[in-house]
Amino acid sequence: MPRFAGLGGWEWLVILVIVILIFGVGRLAGLGPALGKTIRGFRKSLKGEEEEKPEVPTQTPREGKVEPPGKSDAR
């Protein structure tokens, strides 16, 4: 088996068990999505894409009132 960073399979297994004991399975499960979100944000910043811009409040034609985004007349 190839050795990565000078460590074999058993050494990595011991390290994994220690990490699970220290952080717990719950925190490690949340690490994956958080890491993915961070990587996506980093890639967007490299491409120069801007974050989603917040919607500007719109004006209803018949009443002239300003509504916050996401609100509608339908009740």
C-alpha positions as CSV (number, residue, x, y, z in Angstrom):
1,M,0.0,0.0,0.0
2,P,1.4,3.4,-0.9
3,R,2.4,5.6,2.0
4,F,1.0,9.2,2.1
5,A,3.1,11.6,4.1
6,G,5.1,8.8,5.5
7,L,2.0,7.2,7.2
8,G,0.5,3.8,6.4
9,G,-3.0,2.5,6.6
10,W,-3.0,1.7,10.3
11,E,-1.6,5.1,11.3
12,W,-4.3,6.9,9.4
13,L,-6.9,4.6,11.0
14,V,-5.6,5.5,14.5
15,I,-5.6,9.2,13.6
16,L,-9.2,9.0,12.3
17,V,-10.4,7.3,15.5
18,I,-8.7,10.0,17.7
19,V,-10.3,12.8,15.6
20,I,-13.8,11.1,16.0
21,L,-13.2,10.8,19.7
22,I,-12.2,14.4,20.1
23,F,-14.8,16.1,17.8
24,G,-17.6,13.6,17.8
25,V,-19.5,12.3,14.8
26,G,-22.1,15.2,14.8
27,R,-19.5,17.9,14.3
28,L,-17.7,15.9,11.7
29,A,-20.9,15.4,9.7
30,G,-21.5,19.2,9.6
31,L,-17.9,19.7,8.4
32,G,-18.6,18.4,4.9
33,P,-21.4,20.8,3.9
34,A,-19.6,23.8,5.5
35,L,-16.4,22.9,3.6
36,G,-18.4,22.6,0.3
37,K,-20.0,26.0,0.9
38,T,-16.6,27.6,1.5
39,I,-15.1,26.1,-1.6
40,R,-18.1,27.3,-3.7
41,G,-17.7,30.8,-2.3
42,F,-14.0,30.8,-3.1
43,R,-14.5,29.6,-6.7
44,K,-17.1,32.4,-7.2
45,S,-14.7,35.0,-5.9
46,L,-12.0,33.7,-8.3
47,K,-14.4,34.0,-11.3
48,G,-15.4,37.5,-10.2
49,E,-19.0,36.6,-9.8
50,E,-20.9,38.8,-7.3
51,E,-23.1,37.5,-4.6
52,E,-26.8,37.5,-5.2
53,K,-28.0,41.1,-4.9
54,P,-30.9,41.7,-2.6
55,E,-34.2,42.5,-4.3
56,V,-35.2,46.1,-4.3
57,P,-38.7,46.8,-2.9
58,T,-41.3,47.1,-5.6
59,Q,-44.2,49.5,-6.0
60,T,-47.7,48.2,-6.6
61,P,-49.3,50.0,-9.5
62,R,-52.8,50.5,-8.0
63,E,-52.0,51.5,-4.4
64,G,-48.6,53.1,-4.8
65,K,-47.4,51.4,-1.6
66,V,-43.9,50.0,-1.4
67,E,-43.8,46.3,-0.5
68,P,-40.9,44.3,0.9
69,P,-39.6,41.6,-1.5
70,G,-41.5,38.3,-1.3
71,K,-44.8,39.9,-0.2
72,S,-47.8,39.9,-2.5
73,D,-51.5,40.9,-2.6
74,A,-52.5,37.2,-2.7
75,R,-53.9,36.3,0.7
